[in-house]
Amino acid sequence: MSFLYLHKGDVLCKDDAFTRDEVMRVYGNDNTGKGKINFNEIITALYFIYTPRAIYWNKSIEERIKIVNSDHLKKNTFDRILKFDGVPELIKLYISLCQTINDKMYDKLKSDADELIELCINTPMTIKHMITAGTVVKDKDGVDRELSMSQTIIIPNVDAKKIYYDAALKLAETMKKIQDNLRIEEEEREKEAAIRRMYDDRGSNKIEK
């Protein structure tokens, strides 16, 4: 379960998260004053980059980092945040608590899929190849002269492109299976939440005598 949440545009940290040493270490190391600017930017980056089903979740992690740097961080960059004492351990904790195995696999596969798509786009359908041939002929004075000719030939490159497309299709099939698992997990979470709400309502609706 995520211990970070969005409230009126700001990322906040739940109270129970401060029982964790990883959180307190990063919070205590922030010497930016009462506003805790560094800590707030750290948890903002964590929320938008690593929280499953957050607004940028369908993008690759590389794209999420770019968006966070440009749209959500004012003082730091994510690369700089990673160098702060305790942040790598905090990230590890956050991922372990809020991401399931299916979340982690899907997140990694998205990056792999983006890389394959780029390979598909950048692999040409044909390859131009220059062939140069030379020969020796005698001129009118009987002197040997070297002559050379160059010609460009076009070689089909469909097989190489097909390799990437086939790999991308197989990856898409795997991602579809993981998406099905994620939907099942989400349904289970909704059922558990409904049960909790039912018991909460029972407690709040007691008639006082």
C-alpha positions as CSV (number, residue, x, y, z in Angstrom):
1,M,0.0,0.0,0.0
2,S,1.3,3.5,-0.9
3,F,2.1,5.7,2.1
4,L,2.1,8.8,-0.3
5,Y,-1.0,10.4,-1.5
6,L,-2.1,13.5,-3.5
7,H,-4.1,16.2,-1.8
8,K,-5.0,19.4,-3.6
9,G,-2.1,19.1,-5.9
10,D,0.5,18.4,-3.2
11,V,2.1,15.0,-2.5
12,L,1.8,14.2,1.2
13,C,3.1,11.4,3.5
14,K,0.9,9.4,5.8
15,D,1.5,9.7,9.5
16,D,2.3,6.0,9.9
17,A,5.1,6.2,7.3
18,F,7.1,8.2,9.9
19,T,7.4,5.0,12.0
20,R,9.8,3.8,9.3
21,D,13.5,4.5,9.7
22,E,13.9,5.0,6.0
23,V,11.4,7.9,6.0
24,M,12.7,9.5,9.2
25,R,16.3,9.3,7.9
26,V,15.5,11.3,4.7
27,Y,13.2,13.7,6.6
28,G,15.8,14.3,9.3
29,N,18.6,14.9,6.8
30,D,16.6,17.7,5.1
31,N,18.1,21.0,6.4
32,T,16.1,23.3,4.3
33,G,14.1,24.6,7.2
34,K,10.5,24.3,8.3
35,G,9.3,23.9,4.7
36,K,11.3,20.7,4.2
37,I,11.7,21.6,0.5
38,N,14.0,18.6,-0.3
39,F,11.9,16.1,1.5
40,N,8.7,17.4,-0.3
41,E,10.5,17.1,-3.7
42,I,11.7,13.6,-2.9
43,I,8.3,12.3,-2.0
44,T,6.8,14.1,-5.0
45,A,9.2,12.4,-7.3
46,L,8.6,9.0,-5.7
47,Y,4.8,9.4,-6.0
48,F,4.7,10.3,-9.7
49,I,7.5,7.9,-10.7
50,Y,6.7,4.7,-8.7
51,T,3.1,4.8,-7.6
52,P,1.1,2.2,-9.6
53,R,-1.8,3.6,-11.6
54,A,-0.8,7.2,-10.9
55,I,-1.3,9.7,-13.7
56,Y,2.0,8.9,-15.5
57,W,2.0,5.1,-14.8
58,N,1.3,4.1,-18.4
59,K,4.5,5.8,-19.5
60,S,8.0,4.3,-19.2
61,I,10.0,5.1,-16.1
62,E,12.4,7.1,-18.3
63,E,9.5,9.3,-19.5
64,R,8.1,9.6,-16.0
65,I,11.4,10.9,-14.8
66,K,11.6,13.5,-17.6
67,I,8.0,14.7,-16.7
68,V,8.8,14.9,-13.0
69,N,12.0,16.9,-13.7
70,S,10.2,19.4,-16.0
71,D,6.8,19.7,-14.3
72,H,7.0,18.8,-10.6
73,L,10.5,19.6,-9.3
74,K,11.6,23.2,-8.8
75,K,14.9,23.0,-6.8
76,N,16.2,19.5,-7.6
77,T,16.4,17.0,-10.4
78,F,15.7,13.3,-9.9
79,D,19.4,12.5,-10.6
80,R,20.3,14.8,-7.7
81,I,17.7,13.4,-5.5
82,L,19.1,9.9,-5.9
83,K,22.4,11.1,-4.4
84,F,20.7,12.4,-1.1
85,D,21.5,10.2,1.9
86,G,18.9,7.6,2.5
87,V,16.9,8.1,-0.8
88,P,17.9,4.8,-2.5
89,E,16.7,2.9,0.6
90,L,13.5,5.0,0.7
91,I,12.8,4.2,-2.9
92,K,13.3,0.5,-2.3
93,L,10.9,0.6,0.7
94,Y,8.3,2.5,-1.3
95,I,8.4,0.1,-4.2
96,S,8.2,-2.9,-1.9
97,L,5.1,-1.6,-0.2
98,C,3.1,-0.2,-3.1
99,Q,4.0,-2.4,-6.1
100,T,3.0,-6.0,-6.5
101,I,5.0,-8.5,-8.6
102,N,2.7,-7.8,-11.5
103,D,3.2,-4.0,-11.2
104,K,7.0,-4.5,-11.2
105,M,6.9,-6.8,-14.3
106,Y,4.6,-4.5,-16.2
107,D,6.7,-1.5,-15.4
108,K,9.8,-3.2,-16.7
109,L,8.1,-4.5,-19.8
110,K,6.9,-1.0,-20.7
111,S,10.5,0.2,-20.9
112,D,11.5,-2.9,-22.9
113,A,8.5,-2.2,-25.3
114,D,9.5,1.4,-25.8
115,E,13.0,0.3,-26.7
116,L,11.7,-2.3,-29.2
117,I,9.4,0.3,-30.8
118,E,12.4,2.6,-31.2
119,L,14.4,-0.2,-32.8
120,C,11.5,-0.9,-35.2
121,I,11.2,2.7,-36.2
122,N,15.0,3.2,-36.7
123,T,15.5,0.0,-38.7
124,P,15.2,0.8,-42.4
125,M,13.2,-1.4,-44.8
126,T,16.2,-1.2,-47.2
127,I,19.9,-0.7,-46.9
128,K,21.9,1.2,-49.5
129,H,25.3,-0.3,-50.3
130,M,28.0,1.2,-52.5
131,I,29.9,-1.2,-54.8
132,T,33.2,-0.1,-56.4
133,A,34.8,-2.1,-59.2
134,G,38.1,-1.3,-60.9
135,T,40.0,-2.5,-64.0
136,V,43.1,-1.6,-65.9
137,V,43.0,-0.6,-69.5
138,K,45.6,0.8,-72.0
139,D,45.2,4.3,-73.3
140,K,46.0,5.3,-76.9
141,D,49.7,5.5,-76.0
142,G,49.7,1.9,-74.7
143,V,50.0,3.1,-71.1
144,D,48.1,1.2,-68.4
145,R,45.4,3.2,-66.8
146,E,43.2,2.3,-63.8
147,L,39.5,2.8,-64.2
148,S,37.0,2.5,-61.4
149,M,33.2,2.5,-61.3
150,S,30.9,2.9,-58.4
151,Q,27.3,1.9,-58.1
152,T,24.7,2.0,-55.3
153,I,22.6,-1.1,-54.8
154,I,19.6,-1.3,-52.6
155,I,19.3,-4.4,-50.4
156,P,16.0,-5.4,-48.7
157,N,16.2,-5.3,-44.9
158,V,12.7,-6.7,-44.2
159,D,14.0,-9.7,-42.2
160,A,15.9,-7.6,-39.7
161,K,12.9,-5.3,-39.2
162,K,10.6,-8.4,-38.8
163,I,12.8,-9.6,-35.9
164,Y,12.0,-6.5,-33.8
165,Y,8.3,-6.6,-34.8
166,D,8.0,-10.2,-33.8
167,A,9.7,-9.5,-30.5
168,A,7.4,-6.6,-29.9
169,L,4.3,-8.7,-30.6
170,K,5.4,-11.4,-28.1
171,L,6.1,-8.7,-25.5
172,A,2.6,-7.3,-26.1
173,E,1.1,-10.7,-25.5
174,T,3.0,-11.0,-22.2
175,M,1.9,-7.5,-21.2
176,K,-1.7,-8.3,-21.9
177,K,-1.5,-11.3,-19.5
178,I,0.0,-9.1,-16.8
179,Q,-2.7,-6.5,-17.4
180,D,-5.3,-9.2,-16.8
181,N,-3.6,-10.1,-13.5
182,L,-3.5,-6.4,-12.5
183,R,-7.3,-6.1,-13.1
184,I,-7.9,-9.1,-10.9
185,E,-5.7,-7.5,-8.2
186,E,-7.6,-4.2,-8.5
187,E,-11.0,-6.1,-8.2
188,E,-9.7,-7.8,-5.0
189,R,-8.6,-4.4,-3.6
190,E,-12.0,-2.9,-4.3
191,K,-13.7,-5.9,-2.5
192,E,-11.4,-5.5,0.5
193,A,-12.1,-1.8,0.6
194,A,-15.8,-2.3,0.4
195,I,-15.7,-4.8,3.4
196,R,-13.6,-2.2,5.4
197,R,-16.1,0.5,4.6
198,M,-19.0,-1.8,5.7
199,Y,-17.4,-2.4,9.1
200,D,-16.5,1.3,9.4
201,D,-20.1,2.3,8.7
202,R,-21.4,-0.2,11.3
203,G,-19.1,1.4,13.9
204,S,-20.1,5.0,13.0
205,N,-23.9,4.2,13.0
206,K,-24.2,2.9,16.5
207,I,-27.2,4.3,18.4
208,E,-26.2,5.9,21.7
209,K,-28.4,5.0,24.6
